[in-house]
């Protein structure tokens, strides 16, 4: 399994659970729902994709169908090759 992804998931769960515990002081257990988690992860993914788009590191090619069917193209350059090797 991708170690960075594993770290991200564990940190995100811990962050969300800690935040919920602070917000709802007297509620036990302070677990989060899968829906809350997936929504937060989706928000992070969209923010990163938006950043990549604005940095011109990806291109989005529109289709005549819904936005979910648009094509994403990684723009390869020297910086991409350095990130890929890490």
mmCIF file of the C-alpha atoms, coordinates in Angstrom:
data_MODEL
# 
_entry.id   MODEL 
# 
loop_
_atom_site.group_PDB 
_atom_site.id 
_atom_site.type_symbol 
_atom_site.label_atom_id 
_atom_site.label_alt_id 
_atom_site.label_comp_id 
_atom_site.label_asym_id 
_atom_site.label_entity_id 
_atom_site.label_seq_id 
_atom_site.pdbx_PDB_ins_code 
_atom_site.Cartn_x 
_atom_site.Cartn_y 
_atom_site.Cartn_z 
_atom_site.occupancy 
_atom_site.B_iso_or_equiv 
_atom_site.pdbx_formal_charge 
_atom_site.auth_seq_id 
_atom_site.auth_comp_id 
_atom_site.auth_asym_id 
_atom_site.auth_atom_id 
_atom_site.pdbx_PDB_model_num 
ATOM 1  C CA . UNK A 1 1  ? 0.000   0.000  0.000   1.00 0.00 ? 1  UNK A CA 1 
ATOM 2  C CA . UNK A 1 2  ? 1.160   3.530  -0.707  1.00 0.00 ? 2  UNK A CA 1 
ATOM 3  C CA . UNK A 1 3  ? 2.749   4.751  2.529   1.00 0.00 ? 3  UNK A CA 1 
ATOM 4  C CA . UNK A 1 4  ? 1.920   8.431  1.872   1.00 0.00 ? 4  UNK A CA 1 
ATOM 5  C CA . UNK A 1 5  ? -1.728  7.586  1.310   1.00 0.00 ? 5  UNK A CA 1 
ATOM 6  C CA . UNK A 1 6  ? -1.821  5.529  4.489   1.00 0.00 ? 6  UNK A CA 1 
ATOM 7  C CA . UNK A 1 7  ? -0.317  8.440  6.464   1.00 0.00 ? 7  UNK A CA 1 
ATOM 8  C CA . UNK A 1 8  ? -2.810  10.855 4.905   1.00 0.00 ? 8  UNK A CA 1 
ATOM 9  C CA . UNK A 1 9  ? -5.803  8.665  5.851   1.00 0.00 ? 9  UNK A CA 1 
ATOM 10 C CA . UNK A 1 10 ? -4.631  8.127  9.435   1.00 0.00 ? 10 UNK A CA 1 
ATOM 11 C CA . UNK A 1 11 ? -3.848  11.832 9.890   1.00 0.00 ? 11 UNK A CA 1 
ATOM 12 C CA . UNK A 1 12 ? -7.168  12.891 8.351   1.00 0.00 ? 12 UNK A CA 1 
ATOM 13 C CA . UNK A 1 13 ? -9.138  10.546 10.623  1.00 0.00 ? 13 UNK A CA 1 
ATOM 14 C CA . UNK A 1 14 ? -7.225  11.757 13.673  1.00 0.00 ? 14 UNK A CA 1 
ATOM 15 C CA . UNK A 1 15 ? -7.682  15.410 12.698  1.00 0.00 ? 15 UNK A CA 1 
ATOM 16 C CA . UNK A 1 16 ? -11.424 15.026 12.110  1.00 0.00 ? 16 UNK A CA 1 
ATOM 17 C CA . UNK A 1 17 ? -12.006 13.015 15.276  1.00 0.00 ? 17 UNK A CA 1 
ATOM 18 C CA . UNK A 1 18 ? -10.007 15.503 17.384  1.00 0.00 ? 18 UNK A CA 1 
ATOM 19 C CA . UNK A 1 19 ? -11.923 18.423 15.876  1.00 0.00 ? 19 UNK A CA 1 
ATOM 20 C CA . UNK A 1 20 ? -15.241 16.728 16.578  1.00 0.00 ? 20 UNK A CA 1 
ATOM 21 C CA . UNK A 1 21 ? -14.219 15.988 20.167  1.00 0.00 ? 21 UNK A CA 1 
ATOM 22 C CA . UNK A 1 22 ? -13.387 19.672 20.717  1.00 0.00 ? 22 UNK A CA 1 
ATOM 23 C CA . UNK A 1 23 ? -16.610 20.831 19.078  1.00 0.00 ? 23 UNK A CA 1 
ATOM 24 C CA . UNK A 1 24 ? -18.881 18.375 20.896  1.00 0.00 ? 24 UNK A CA 1 
ATOM 25 C CA . UNK A 1 25 ? -17.191 18.409 24.300  1.00 0.00 ? 25 UNK A CA 1 
ATOM 26 C CA . UNK A 1 26 ? -19.486 16.031 26.172  1.00 0.00 ? 26 UNK A CA 1 
ATOM 27 C CA . UNK A 1 27 ? -20.369 13.578 23.413  1.00 0.00 ? 27 UNK A CA 1 
ATOM 28 C CA . UNK A 1 28 ? -18.887 10.096 23.560  1.00 0.00 ? 28 UNK A CA 1 
ATOM 29 C CA . UNK A 1 29 ? -17.793 8.435  21.408  1.00 0.00 ? 29 UNK A CA 1 
ATOM 30 C CA . UNK A 1 30 ? -16.475 11.190 19.163  1.00 0.00 ? 30 UNK A CA 1 
ATOM 31 C CA . UNK A 1 31 ? -16.404 9.060  16.023  1.00 0.00 ? 31 UNK A CA 1 
ATOM 32 C CA . UNK A 1 32 ? -17.053 10.404 12.544  1.00 0.00 ? 32 UNK A CA 1 
ATOM 33 C CA . UNK A 1 33 ? -19.266 8.829  9.909   1.00 0.00 ? 33 UNK A CA 1 
ATOM 34 C CA . UNK A 1 34 ? -17.930 7.348  6.683   1.00 0.00 ? 34 UNK A CA 1 
ATOM 35 C CA . UNK A 1 35 ? -19.940 9.984  4.860   1.00 0.00 ? 35 UNK A CA 1 
ATOM 36 C CA . UNK A 1 36 ? -18.178 12.786 6.759   1.00 0.00 ? 36 UNK A CA 1 
ATOM 37 C CA . UNK A 1 37 ? -14.795 11.210 6.070   1.00 0.00 ? 37 UNK A CA 1 
ATOM 38 C CA . UNK A 1 38 ? -15.348 10.631 2.358   1.00 0.00 ? 38 UNK A CA 1 
ATOM 39 C CA . UNK A 1 39 ? -16.746 14.131 1.970   1.00 0.00 ? 39 UNK A CA 1 
ATOM 40 C CA . UNK A 1 40 ? -13.622 15.615 3.607   1.00 0.00 ? 40 UNK A CA 1 
ATOM 41 C CA . UNK A 1 41 ? -11.313 13.487 1.442   1.00 0.00 ? 41 UNK A CA 1 
ATOM 42 C CA . UNK A 1 42 ? -13.252 14.507 -1.682  1.00 0.00 ? 42 UNK A CA 1 
ATOM 43 C CA . UNK A 1 43 ? -12.849 18.160 -0.684  1.00 0.00 ? 43 UNK A CA 1 
ATOM 44 C CA . UNK A 1 44 ? -9.065  17.675 -0.327  1.00 0.00 ? 44 UNK A CA 1 
ATOM 45 C CA . UNK A 1 45 ? -8.868  15.897 -3.688  1.00 0.00 ? 45 UNK A CA 1 
ATOM 46 C CA . UNK A 1 46 ? -10.780 18.680 -5.426  1.00 0.00 ? 46 UNK A CA 1 
ATOM 47 C CA . UNK A 1 47 ? -8.530  21.330 -3.845  1.00 0.00 ? 47 UNK A CA 1 
ATOM 48 C CA . UNK A 1 48 ? -5.385  19.529 -5.022  1.00 0.00 ? 48 UNK A CA 1 
ATOM 49 C CA . UNK A 1 49 ? -6.775  18.975 -8.521  1.00 0.00 ? 49 UNK A CA 1 
ATOM 50 C CA . UNK A 1 50 ? -7.771  22.643 -8.706  1.00 0.00 ? 50 UNK A CA 1 
ATOM 51 C CA . UNK A 1 51 ? -4.270  23.652 -7.625  1.00 0.00 ? 51 UNK A CA 1 
ATOM 52 C CA . UNK A 1 52 ? -2.704  21.370 -10.269 1.00 0.00 ? 52 UNK A CA 1 
ATOM 53 C CA . UNK A 1 53 ? -4.997  22.869 -12.907 1.00 0.00 ? 53 UNK A CA 1 
ATOM 54 C CA . UNK A 1 54 ? -4.125  26.462 -11.996 1.00 0.00 ? 54 UNK A CA 1 
ATOM 55 C CA . UNK A 1 55 ? -0.410  25.586 -11.973 1.00 0.00 ? 55 UNK A CA 1 
ATOM 56 C CA . UNK A 1 56 ? -0.943  24.172 -15.492 1.00 0.00 ? 56 UNK A CA 1 
ATOM 57 C CA . UNK A 1 57 ? 0.324   20.748 -14.373 1.00 0.00 ? 57 UNK A CA 1 
ATOM 58 C CA . UNK A 1 58 ? -2.854  19.083 -15.655 1.00 0.00 ? 58 UNK A CA 1 
ATOM 59 C CA . UNK A 1 59 ? -5.208  19.849 -18.503 1.00 0.00 ? 59 UNK A CA 1 
ATOM 60 C CA . UNK A 1 60 ? -8.929  19.130 -18.499 1.00 0.00 ? 60 UNK A CA 1 
ATOM 61 C CA . UNK A 1 61 ? -10.518 18.222 -21.823 1.00 0.00 ? 61 UNK A CA 1 
ATOM 62 C CA . UNK A 1 62 ? -14.269 18.769 -21.887 1.00 0.00 ? 62 UNK A CA 1 
ATOM 63 C CA . UNK A 1 63 ? -16.692 16.222 -23.308 1.00 0.00 ? 63 UNK A CA 1 
ATOM 64 C CA . UNK A 1 64 ? -20.272 16.638 -24.429 1.00 0.00 ? 64 UNK A CA 1 
ATOM 65 C CA . UNK A 1 65 ? -21.324 14.507 -21.472 1.00 0.00 ? 65 UNK A CA 1 
ATOM 66 C CA . UNK A 1 66 ? -21.416 15.417 -17.796 1.00 0.00 ? 66 UNK A CA 1 
ATOM 67 C CA . UNK A 1 67 ? -18.323 16.942 -16.132 1.00 0.00 ? 67 UNK A CA 1 
ATOM 68 C CA . UNK A 1 68 ? -17.494 13.604 -14.519 1.00 0.00 ? 68 UNK A CA 1 
ATOM 69 C CA . UNK A 1 69 ? -16.666 12.278 -18.002 1.00 0.00 ? 69 UNK A CA 1 
ATOM 70 C CA . UNK A 1 70 ? -14.130 15.019 -18.797 1.00 0.00 ? 70 UNK A CA 1 
ATOM 71 C CA . UNK A 1 71 ? -10.621 13.809 -19.514 1.00 0.00 ? 71 UNK A CA 1 
ATOM 72 C CA . UNK A 1 72 ? -7.649  14.803 -17.357 1.00 0.00 ? 72 UNK A CA 1 
ATOM 73 C CA . UNK A 1 73 ? -4.185  14.938 -18.893 1.00 0.00 ? 73 UNK A CA 1 
ATOM 74 C CA . UNK A 1 74 ? -0.988  15.155 -16.861 1.00 0.00 ? 74 UNK A CA 1 
ATOM 75 C CA . UNK A 1 75 ? 1.348   17.739 -18.380 1.00 0.00 ? 75 UNK A CA 1 
ATOM 76 C CA . UNK A 1 76 ? 4.771   16.121 -18.317 1.00 0.00 ? 76 UNK A CA 1 
ATOM 77 C CA . UNK A 1 77 ? 7.811   18.295 -17.795 1.00 0.00 ? 77 UNK A CA 1 
ATOM 78 C CA . UNK A 1 78 ? 11.122  18.207 -15.913 1.00 0.00 ? 78 UNK A CA 1 
ATOM 79 C CA . UNK A 1 79 ? 9.424   18.986 -12.579 1.00 0.00 ? 79 UNK A CA 1 
ATOM 80 C CA . UNK A 1 80 ? 7.006   16.077 -13.092 1.00 0.00 ? 80 UNK A CA 1 
ATOM 81 C CA . UNK A 1 81 ? 9.914   13.705 -13.650 1.00 0.00 ? 81 UNK A CA 1 
ATOM 82 C CA . UNK A 1 82 ? 11.545  14.814 -10.370 1.00 0.00 ? 82 UNK A CA 1 
ATOM 83 C CA . UNK A 1 83 ? 8.311   14.282 -8.405  1.00 0.00 ? 83 UNK A CA 1 
ATOM 84 C CA . UNK A 1 84 ? 7.727   10.920 -10.074 1.00 0.00 ? 84 UNK A CA 1 
ATOM 85 C CA . UNK A 1 85 ? 11.166  9.642  -9.001  1.00 0.00 ? 85 UNK A CA 1 
ATOM 86 C CA . UNK A 1 86 ? 10.663  10.520 -5.299  1.00 0.00 ? 86 UNK A CA 1 
# 
